[in-house]
């Protein structure tokens, strides 16, 4: 029998910069994103979940926390805690500002798209300006408008014989005053969203409806609304998430206390006060996760309402 000689392994290719570019450079280029996400996204998320089950103040230092189980959650869900009141305020202000946004933005986008198309770019720019305006500047302007003695609203009301209104001092008026600011800031944003959705609808559909004798209202109800459903779902979801996280507008107008009687205290403001004023990070983290569950539940409800008839988002 002939003896077989073992075959030698193929020689390894020498290191080259071109080979390094092909194999490792893509991972090197995307690594900053994952590094930043891990430091500023993933770690705070996991750390807040850890703190939700502990009693800890930053003044105690890292490692000096005490495990308390679900006590933070039980405290937040207790009948005497401010979390329920702040959540109620948040939902109420969200309804007052969110529903009118879409009731105005959708018809306005339809009118601009079909009747004012020549000026669509100018209208989009004007409507988008409040969204990109600094929140501090917005608060200063509206605080001046809402001033009880010097505000233009009370001045105009006085011209027709109305008594001055404490827009930011009356607990019954505070939610409406904050909601008006939120509405003014985001109605243009939603209009631009709907305009982009309308541009994706083929004009052939409207032309065919015109040939069949459909009027403007029938086109809006039977063509625009069904075909705009995916964009409506997206816009409604953004409104729900943004309303439940409302912080800037009431904080700038009413300070951290939420105005008279805490009528403008939102959940985000209450969490902020607990974390950075009272330095109770564990309790604030627990409320943050409860707020997340509330946003998730409302988002799922929104998803169900848009898909219950078998429609596709």
C-alpha atoms as a printed R data frame, in Angstrom:
    type eleno elety resid chain resno       x      y       z
1   ATOM     1    CA   UNK     A     1   0.000  0.000   0.000
2   ATOM     2    CA   UNK     A     2   1.177  3.434  -0.830
3   ATOM     3    CA   UNK     A     3   1.515  5.853   2.078
4   ATOM     4    CA   UNK     A     4  -0.509  9.081   1.760
5   ATOM     5    CA   UNK     A     5   1.285 12.256   2.578
6   ATOM     6    CA   UNK     A     6  -0.686 14.801   4.663
7   ATOM     7    CA   UNK     A     7  -1.709 17.899   2.783
8   ATOM     8    CA   UNK     A     8  -0.447 21.141   4.201
9   ATOM     9    CA   UNK     A     9  -2.852 23.941   5.153
10  ATOM    10    CA   UNK     A    10  -3.136 26.750   2.624
11  ATOM    11    CA   UNK     A    11  -0.986 29.707   3.553
12  ATOM    12    CA   UNK     A    12  -2.809 32.533   5.318
13  ATOM    13    CA   UNK     A    13  -3.203 35.649   3.324
14  ATOM    14    CA   UNK     A    14  -0.970 38.421   4.596
15  ATOM    15    CA   UNK     A    15  -2.569 41.321   6.444
16  ATOM    16    CA   UNK     A    16  -3.489 44.170   4.201
17  ATOM    17    CA   UNK     A    17  -5.295 47.459   4.653
18  ATOM    18    CA   UNK     A    18  -7.677 46.576   1.822
19  ATOM    19    CA   UNK     A    19  -8.641 43.305   3.534
20  ATOM    20    CA   UNK     A    20  -9.160 45.169   6.822
21  ATOM    21    CA   UNK     A    21 -11.470 47.656   5.074
22  ATOM    22    CA   UNK     A    22 -13.557 44.895   3.578
23  ATOM    23    CA   UNK     A    23 -14.024 42.878   6.785
24  ATOM    24    CA   UNK     A    24 -13.850 45.242   9.757
25  ATOM    25    CA   UNK     A    25 -14.282 48.814   8.557
26  ATOM    26    CA   UNK     A    26 -18.135 48.614   8.328
27  ATOM    27    CA   UNK     A    27 -18.338 47.506  11.965
28  ATOM    28    CA   UNK     A    28 -15.925 50.231  12.982
29  ATOM    29    CA   UNK     A    29 -18.015 52.891  11.257
30  ATOM    30    CA   UNK     A    30 -21.291 51.848  12.941
31  ATOM    31    CA   UNK     A    31 -19.705 51.320  16.359
32  ATOM    32    CA   UNK     A    32 -20.107 54.989  17.510
33  ATOM    33    CA   UNK     A    33 -23.880 54.672  17.233
34  ATOM    34    CA   UNK     A    34 -24.006 51.504  19.333
35  ATOM    35    CA   UNK     A    35 -21.576 52.987  21.846
36  ATOM    36    CA   UNK     A    36 -23.607 56.175  22.265
37  ATOM    37    CA   UNK     A    37 -26.855 54.193  22.400
38  ATOM    38    CA   UNK     A    38 -25.449 51.927  25.111
39  ATOM    39    CA   UNK     A    39 -24.212 54.850  27.226
40  ATOM    40    CA   UNK     A    40 -27.061 57.332  26.775
41  ATOM    41    CA   UNK     A    41 -29.956 55.003  25.902
42  ATOM    42    CA   UNK     A    42 -29.680 51.437  27.142
43  ATOM    43    CA   UNK     A    43 -27.844 52.106  30.403
44  ATOM    44    CA   UNK     A    44 -30.255 54.825  31.682
45  ATOM    45    CA   UNK     A    45 -33.198 52.598  30.760
46  ATOM    46    CA   UNK     A    46 -31.888 49.593  32.680
47  ATOM    47    CA   UNK     A    47 -30.653 51.738  35.571
48  ATOM    48    CA   UNK     A    48 -34.071 53.375  35.983
49  ATOM    49    CA   UNK     A    49 -35.680 49.922  36.048
50  ATOM    50    CA   UNK     A    50 -33.181 48.911  38.737
51  ATOM    51    CA   UNK     A    51 -33.859 52.057  40.778
52  ATOM    52    CA   UNK     A    52 -37.625 51.516  40.572
53  ATOM    53    CA   UNK     A    53 -37.208 48.709  43.108
54  ATOM    54    CA   UNK     A    54 -34.818 50.612  45.389
55  ATOM    55    CA   UNK     A    55 -34.758 53.588  47.713
56  ATOM    56    CA   UNK     A    56 -31.918 55.872  46.674
57  ATOM    57    CA   UNK     A    57 -30.873 59.499  46.661
58  ATOM    58    CA   UNK     A    58 -27.922 60.793  44.592
59  ATOM    59    CA   UNK     A    59 -26.552 62.359  47.777
60  ATOM    60    CA   UNK     A    60 -26.066 58.857  49.206
61  ATOM    61    CA   UNK     A    61 -23.603 57.934  46.484
62  ATOM    62    CA   UNK     A    62 -23.431 55.012  44.080
63  ATOM    63    CA   UNK     A    63 -24.049 51.681  45.770
64  ATOM    64    CA   UNK     A    64 -25.845 53.049  48.820
65  ATOM    65    CA   UNK     A    65 -29.328 52.002  47.767
66  ATOM    66    CA   UNK     A    66 -31.852 49.910  49.622
67  ATOM    67    CA   UNK     A    67 -34.031 47.286  48.006
68  ATOM    68    CA   UNK     A    68 -37.717 47.955  48.727
69  ATOM    69    CA   UNK     A    69 -39.408 45.694  46.179
70  ATOM    70    CA   UNK     A    70 -42.703 47.073  44.874
71  ATOM    71    CA   UNK     A    71 -43.099 49.739  47.569
72  ATOM    72    CA   UNK     A    72 -42.378 52.568  45.130
73  ATOM    73    CA   UNK     A    73 -45.095 51.319  42.793
74  ATOM    74    CA   UNK     A    74 -47.544 50.853  45.665
75  ATOM    75    CA   UNK     A    75 -46.841 54.382  46.861
76  ATOM    76    CA   UNK     A    76 -47.424 55.824  43.390
77  ATOM    77    CA   UNK     A    77 -50.686 53.917  42.977
78  ATOM    78    CA   UNK     A    78 -51.945 54.876  46.444
79  ATOM    79    CA   UNK     A    79 -55.131 56.936  46.654
80  ATOM    80    CA   UNK     A    80 -53.413 59.905  48.325
81  ATOM    81    CA   UNK     A    81 -50.462 60.264  45.973
82  ATOM    82    CA   UNK     A    82 -50.089 63.127  43.487
83  ATOM    83    CA   UNK     A    83 -49.341 60.678  40.677
84  ATOM    84    CA   UNK     A    84 -53.036 60.048  40.024
85  ATOM    85    CA   UNK     A    85 -53.841 63.756  39.987
86  ATOM    86    CA   UNK     A    86 -50.951 64.525  37.660
87  ATOM    87    CA   UNK     A    87 -51.974 61.677  35.363
88  ATOM    88    CA   UNK     A    88 -55.543 62.971  35.297
89  ATOM    89    CA   UNK     A    89 -54.277 66.472  34.471
90  ATOM    90    CA   UNK     A    90 -52.087 65.051  31.716
91  ATOM    91    CA   UNK     A    91 -54.926 63.134  30.074
92  ATOM    92    CA   UNK     A    92 -57.322 66.093  30.358
93  ATOM    93    CA   UNK     A    93 -54.868 68.582  28.840
94  ATOM    94    CA   UNK     A    94 -54.019 66.019  26.168
95  ATOM    95    CA   UNK     A    95 -57.673 65.680  25.193
96  ATOM    96    CA   UNK     A    96 -58.205 69.450  25.175
97  ATOM    97    CA   UNK     A    97 -55.212 70.014  22.918
98  ATOM    98    CA   UNK     A    98 -54.956 66.792  20.911
99  ATOM    99    CA   UNK     A    99 -58.479 66.339  19.564
100 ATOM   100    CA   UNK     A   100 -58.806 69.935  18.247
101 ATOM   101    CA   UNK     A   101 -55.388 69.614  16.595
102 ATOM   102    CA   UNK     A   102 -56.593 66.881  14.276
103 ATOM   103    CA   UNK     A   103 -60.077 68.316  13.802
104 ATOM   104    CA   UNK     A   104 -58.422 71.474  12.454
105 ATOM   105    CA   UNK     A   105 -55.299 70.030  10.814
106 ATOM   106    CA   UNK     A   106 -56.994 67.436   8.612
107 ATOM   107    CA   UNK     A   107 -59.579 69.716   6.906
108 ATOM   108    CA   UNK     A   108 -56.997 72.507   6.684
109 ATOM   109    CA   UNK     A   109 -54.539 70.203   4.910
110 ATOM   110    CA   UNK     A   110 -57.303 69.079   2.541
111 ATOM   111    CA   UNK     A   111 -58.210 72.679   1.675
112 ATOM   112    CA   UNK     A   112 -54.577 73.708   1.144
113 ATOM   113    CA   UNK     A   113 -53.857 70.652  -1.003
114 ATOM   114    CA   UNK     A   114 -56.862 71.010  -3.303
115 ATOM   115    CA   UNK     A   115 -57.704 74.727  -3.311
116 ATOM   116    CA   UNK     A   116 -54.463 76.527  -2.433
117 ATOM   117    CA   UNK     A   117 -51.897 74.293  -4.075
118 ATOM   118    CA   UNK     A   118 -49.977 77.215  -5.578
119 ATOM   119    CA   UNK     A   119 -49.229 78.497  -2.075
120 ATOM   120    CA   UNK     A   120 -48.713 75.088  -0.444
121 ATOM   121    CA   UNK     A   121 -45.013 75.669   0.193
122 ATOM   122    CA   UNK     A   122 -45.619 79.030   1.852
123 ATOM   123    CA   UNK     A   123 -48.441 77.667   4.001
124 ATOM   124    CA   UNK     A   124 -46.332 74.675   5.056
125 ATOM   125    CA   UNK     A   125 -43.503 76.960   6.146
126 ATOM   126    CA   UNK     A   126 -45.802 79.255   8.118
127 ATOM   127    CA   UNK     A   127 -47.618 76.373   9.798
128 ATOM   128    CA   UNK     A   128 -44.359 74.634  10.697
129 ATOM   129    CA   UNK     A   129 -42.809 77.690  12.373
130 ATOM   130    CA   UNK     A   130 -44.537 77.257  15.784
131 ATOM   131    CA   UNK     A   131 -43.234 73.687  15.994
132 ATOM   132    CA   UNK     A   132 -39.593 74.756  15.686
133 ATOM   133    CA   UNK     A   133 -39.944 77.871  17.861
134 ATOM   134    CA   UNK     A   134 -38.115 77.757  21.174
135 ATOM   135    CA   UNK     A   135 -40.367 76.700  24.063
136 ATOM   136    CA   UNK     A   136 -39.059 79.491  26.311
137 ATOM   137    CA   UNK     A   137 -39.957 82.135  23.742
138 ATOM   138    CA   UNK     A   138 -43.425 80.609  23.364
139 ATOM   139    CA   UNK     A   139 -43.937 80.642  27.131
140 ATOM   140    CA   UNK     A   140 -42.901 84.298  27.397
141 ATOM   141    CA   UNK     A   141 -45.298 85.343  24.627
142 ATOM   142    CA   UNK     A   142 -48.262 83.427  26.021
143 ATOM   143    CA   UNK     A   143 -47.533 84.466  29.597
144 ATOM   144    CA   UNK     A   144 -47.820 88.055  28.366
145 ATOM   145    CA   UNK     A   145 -51.055 87.276  26.559
146 ATOM   146    CA   UNK     A   146 -52.464 85.568  29.660
147 ATOM   147    CA   UNK     A   147 -51.474 88.346  32.082
148 ATOM   148    CA   UNK     A   148 -54.436 89.274  34.269
149 ATOM   149    CA   UNK     A   149 -53.782 93.015  34.236
150 ATOM   150    CA   UNK     A   150 -51.611 93.647  31.180
151 ATOM   151    CA   UNK     A   151 -52.565 90.764  28.899
152 ATOM   152    CA   UNK     A   152 -54.089 91.464  25.518
153 ATOM   153    CA   UNK     A   153 -56.768 88.811  26.014
154 ATOM   154    CA   UNK     A   154 -58.225 90.555  29.048
155 ATOM   155    CA   UNK     A   155 -57.817 93.898  27.304
156 ATOM   156    CA   UNK     A   156 -59.892 92.704  24.349
157 ATOM   157    CA   UNK     A   157 -62.420 91.190  26.725
158 ATOM   158    CA   UNK     A   158 -62.685 94.483  28.579
159 ATOM   159    CA   UNK     A   159 -63.593 96.248  25.353
160 ATOM   160    CA   UNK     A   160 -66.783 94.182  25.181
161 ATOM   161    CA   UNK     A   161 -67.519 94.443  28.898
162 ATOM   162    CA   UNK     A   162 -66.050 91.147  30.141
163 ATOM   163    CA   UNK     A   163 -64.344 90.866  33.528
164 ATOM   164    CA   UNK     A   164 -60.632 89.987  33.647
165 ATOM   165    CA   UNK     A   165 -59.917 86.265  33.591
166 ATOM   166    CA   UNK     A   166 -57.151 84.667  35.663
167 ATOM   167    CA   UNK     A   167 -55.922 82.476  32.829
168 ATOM   168    CA   UNK     A   168 -52.985 81.078  34.811
169 ATOM   169    CA   UNK     A   169 -54.383 81.643  38.305
170 ATOM   170    CA   UNK     A   170 -57.811 80.022  38.198
171 ATOM   171    CA   UNK     A   171 -57.540 76.199  38.554
172 ATOM   172    CA   UNK     A   172 -60.503 75.792  36.232
173 ATOM   173    CA   UNK     A   173 -58.857 77.841  33.475
174 ATOM   174    CA   UNK     A   174 -55.307 76.508  33.758
175 ATOM   175    CA   UNK     A   175 -55.874 73.302  31.696
176 ATOM   176    CA   UNK     A   176 -57.525 75.271  28.905
177 ATOM   177    CA   UNK     A   177 -54.743 77.871  28.887
178 ATOM   178    CA   UNK     A   178 -52.018 75.220  28.658
179 ATOM   179    CA   UNK     A   179 -53.971 73.247  26.049
180 ATOM   180    CA   UNK     A   180 -54.279 76.368  23.875
181 ATOM   181    CA   UNK     A   181 -50.489 76.749  23.844
182 ATOM   182    CA   UNK     A   182 -49.986 73.079  22.953
183 ATOM   183    CA   UNK     A   183 -52.639 73.330  20.234
184 ATOM   184    CA   UNK     A   184 -51.026 76.421  18.713
185 ATOM   185    CA   UNK     A   185 -47.604 74.783  18.708
186 ATOM   186    CA   UNK     A   186 -48.506 71.428  17.148
187 ATOM   187    CA   UNK     A   187 -51.515 71.999  14.885
188 ATOM   188    CA   UNK     A   188 -49.186 73.128  12.099
189 ATOM   189    CA   UNK     A   189 -47.011 70.040  12.549
190 ATOM   190    CA   UNK     A   190 -50.031 67.771  12.091
191 ATOM   191    CA   UNK     A   191 -51.184 69.800   9.086
192 ATOM   192    CA   UNK     A   192 -47.810 69.266   7.415
193 ATOM   193    CA   UNK     A   193 -48.041 65.538   8.166
194 ATOM   194    CA   UNK     A   194 -51.456 65.327   6.539
195 ATOM   195    CA   UNK     A   195 -50.252 67.372   3.570
196 ATOM   196    CA   UNK     A   196 -47.474 64.861   2.974
197 ATOM   197    CA   UNK     A   197 -50.025 62.052   3.152
198 ATOM   198    CA   UNK     A   198 -52.342 63.803   0.690
199 ATOM   199    CA   UNK     A   199 -49.506 64.195  -1.798
200 ATOM   200    CA   UNK     A   200 -49.171 60.405  -1.900
201 ATOM   201    CA   UNK     A   201 -52.791 59.976  -3.060
202 ATOM   202    CA   UNK     A   202 -53.055 59.778  -6.849
203 ATOM   203    CA   UNK     A   203 -55.068 62.514  -8.533
204 ATOM   204    CA   UNK     A   204 -56.568 59.881 -10.818
205 ATOM   205    CA   UNK     A   205 -58.719 58.712  -7.912
206 ATOM   206    CA   UNK     A   206 -60.219 62.180  -7.461
207 ATOM   207    CA   UNK     A   207 -60.691 62.620 -11.211
208 ATOM   208    CA   UNK     A   208 -62.574 59.331 -11.398
209 ATOM   209    CA   UNK     A   209 -64.757 60.400  -8.477
210 ATOM   210    CA   UNK     A   210 -65.471 63.713 -10.229
211 ATOM   211    CA   UNK     A   211 -66.552 61.863 -13.356
212 ATOM   212    CA   UNK     A   212 -68.901 59.772 -11.203
213 ATOM   213    CA   UNK     A   213 -70.465 62.961  -9.832
214 ATOM   214    CA   UNK     A   214 -68.902 63.051  -6.353
215 ATOM   215    CA   UNK     A   215 -68.833 66.418  -4.602
216 ATOM   216    CA   UNK     A   216 -66.095 67.786  -2.353
217 ATOM   217    CA   UNK     A   217 -67.509 66.327   0.858
218 ATOM   218    CA   UNK     A   218 -67.931 62.873  -0.699
219 ATOM   219    CA   UNK     A   219 -64.349 62.954  -1.969
220 ATOM   220    CA   UNK     A   220 -63.108 63.877   1.502
221 ATOM   221    CA   UNK     A   221 -65.183 61.249   3.324
222 ATOM   222    CA   UNK     A   222 -64.928 58.300   0.941
223 ATOM   223    CA   UNK     A   223 -61.500 58.850  -0.642
224 ATOM   224    CA   UNK     A   224 -59.285 61.079   1.471
225 ATOM   225    CA   UNK     A   225 -60.042 59.645   4.903
226 ATOM   226    CA   UNK     A   226 -59.639 55.938   3.972
227 ATOM   227    CA   UNK     A   227 -56.444 56.505   1.978
228 ATOM   228    CA   UNK     A   228 -55.041 58.813   4.665
229 ATOM   229    CA   UNK     A   229 -55.586 56.239   7.391
230 ATOM   230    CA   UNK     A   230 -51.892 55.212   7.757
231 ATOM   231    CA   UNK     A   231 -50.839 58.838   8.201
232 ATOM   232    CA   UNK     A   232 -53.687 59.437  10.645
233 ATOM   233    CA   UNK     A   233 -52.533 56.463  12.700
234 ATOM   234    CA   UNK     A   234 -48.997 57.855  12.760
235 ATOM   235    CA   UNK     A   235 -50.153 61.371  13.679
236 ATOM   236    CA   UNK     A   236 -52.498 60.131  16.408
237 ATOM   237    CA   UNK     A   237 -49.734 57.988  17.895
238 ATOM   238    CA   UNK     A   238 -47.357 60.955  18.019
239 ATOM   239    CA   UNK     A   239 -50.062 63.052  19.670
240 ATOM   240    CA   UNK     A   240 -50.717 60.400  22.330
241 ATOM   241    CA   UNK     A   241 -47.040 59.960  23.162
242 ATOM   242    CA   UNK     A   242 -46.346 63.702  23.141
243 ATOM   243    CA   UNK     A   243 -49.406 64.559  25.251
244 ATOM   244    CA   UNK     A   244 -48.594 61.954  27.892
245 ATOM   245    CA   UNK     A   245 -45.030 63.295  28.119
246 ATOM   246    CA   UNK     A   246 -46.107 66.952  28.224
247 ATOM   247    CA   UNK     A   247 -43.586 68.997  30.187
248 ATOM   248    CA   UNK     A   248 -42.193 72.112  28.514
249 ATOM   249    CA   UNK     A   249 -45.324 74.221  28.074
250 ATOM   250    CA   UNK     A   250 -46.847 73.838  31.584
251 ATOM   251    CA   UNK     A   251 -43.435 74.021  33.245
252 ATOM   252    CA   UNK     A   252 -42.560 77.300  31.526
253 ATOM   253    CA   UNK     A   253 -45.993 78.848  32.120
254 ATOM   254    CA   UNK     A   254 -46.704 77.597  35.648
255 ATOM   255    CA   UNK     A   255 -43.302 76.697  37.146
256 ATOM   256    CA   UNK     A   256 -42.715 73.316  38.787
257 ATOM   257    CA   UNK     A   257 -45.822 73.480  41.004
258 ATOM   258    CA   UNK     A   258 -48.278 73.339  38.141
259 ATOM   259    CA   UNK     A   259 -50.061 76.585  38.975
260 ATOM   260    CA   UNK     A   260 -52.885 77.200  41.410
261 ATOM   261    CA   UNK     A   261 -53.933 73.977  43.117
262 ATOM   262    CA   UNK     A   262 -51.607 71.963  40.889
263 ATOM   263    CA   UNK     A   263 -54.189 72.144  38.074
264 ATOM   264    CA   UNK     A   264 -51.449 72.166  35.438
265 ATOM   265    CA   UNK     A   265 -49.158 69.599  37.066
266 ATOM   266    CA   UNK     A   266 -48.501 66.864  34.503
267 ATOM   267    CA   UNK     A   267 -47.030 63.424  35.119
268 ATOM   268    CA   UNK     A   268 -43.683 64.409  33.609
269 ATOM   269    CA   UNK     A   269 -43.518 67.475  35.872
270 ATOM   270    CA   UNK     A   270 -44.360 65.392  38.943
271 ATOM   271    CA   UNK     A   271 -41.635 62.891  38.052
272 ATOM   272    CA   UNK     A   272 -39.174 65.738  37.502
273 ATOM   273    CA   UNK     A   273 -39.991 67.285  40.881
274 ATOM   274    CA   UNK     A   274 -39.667 63.947  42.659
275 ATOM   275    CA   UNK     A   275 -36.327 63.154  41.036
276 ATOM   276    CA   UNK     A   276 -34.518 66.499  41.011
277 ATOM   277    CA   UNK     A   277 -36.224 68.473  43.757
278 ATOM   278    CA   UNK     A   278 -36.971 65.750  46.316
279 ATOM   279    CA   UNK     A   279 -34.031 63.585  45.128
280 ATOM   280    CA   UNK     A   280 -36.106 60.398  45.405
281 ATOM   281    CA   UNK     A   281 -34.799 58.628  42.337
282 ATOM   282    CA   UNK     A   282 -36.363 55.269  43.115
283 ATOM   283    CA   UNK     A   283 -39.872 56.648  43.447
284 ATOM   284    CA   UNK     A   284 -39.430 58.808  40.324
285 ATOM   285    CA   UNK     A   285 -38.198 55.786  38.355
286 ATOM   286    CA   UNK     A   286 -41.225 53.758  39.423
287 ATOM   287    CA   UNK     A   287 -43.570 56.521  38.256
288 ATOM   288    CA   UNK     A   288 -41.670 56.731  34.964
289 ATOM   289    CA   UNK     A   289 -42.319 53.066  34.285
290 ATOM   290    CA   UNK     A   290 -45.978 53.445  35.236
291 ATOM   291    CA   UNK     A   291 -46.217 56.343  32.793
292 ATOM   292    CA   UNK     A   292 -44.596 54.163  30.146
293 ATOM   293    CA   UNK     A   293 -47.226 51.468  30.737
294 ATOM   294    CA   UNK     A   294 -49.987 54.077  30.409
295 ATOM   295    CA   UNK     A   295 -48.536 55.337  27.104
296 ATOM   296    CA   UNK     A   296 -48.165 51.772  25.863
297 ATOM   297    CA   UNK     A   297 -51.788 50.953  26.757
298 ATOM   298    CA   UNK     A   298 -53.114 54.064  24.996
299 ATOM   299    CA   UNK     A   299 -50.955 53.345  21.945
300 ATOM   300    CA   UNK     A   300 -52.320 49.796  21.764
301 ATOM   301    CA   UNK     A   301 -55.855 51.169  22.083
302 ATOM   302    CA   UNK     A   302 -55.131 53.565  19.232
303 ATOM   303    CA   UNK     A   303 -53.773 50.672  17.174
304 ATOM   304    CA   UNK     A   304 -56.918 48.630  17.873
305 ATOM   305    CA   UNK     A   305 -59.252 51.457  16.894
306 ATOM   306    CA   UNK     A   306 -57.464 51.927  13.566
307 ATOM   307    CA   UNK     A   307 -57.317 48.206  12.723
308 ATOM   308    CA   UNK     A   308 -60.534 46.775  14.189
309 ATOM   309    CA   UNK     A   309 -62.335 46.985  10.841
310 ATOM   310    CA   UNK     A   310 -59.608 45.021   9.150
311 ATOM   311    CA   UNK     A   311 -57.963 48.087   7.700
312 ATOM   312    CA   UNK     A   312 -54.250 48.126   7.120
313 ATOM   313    CA   UNK     A   313 -52.088 50.783   8.645
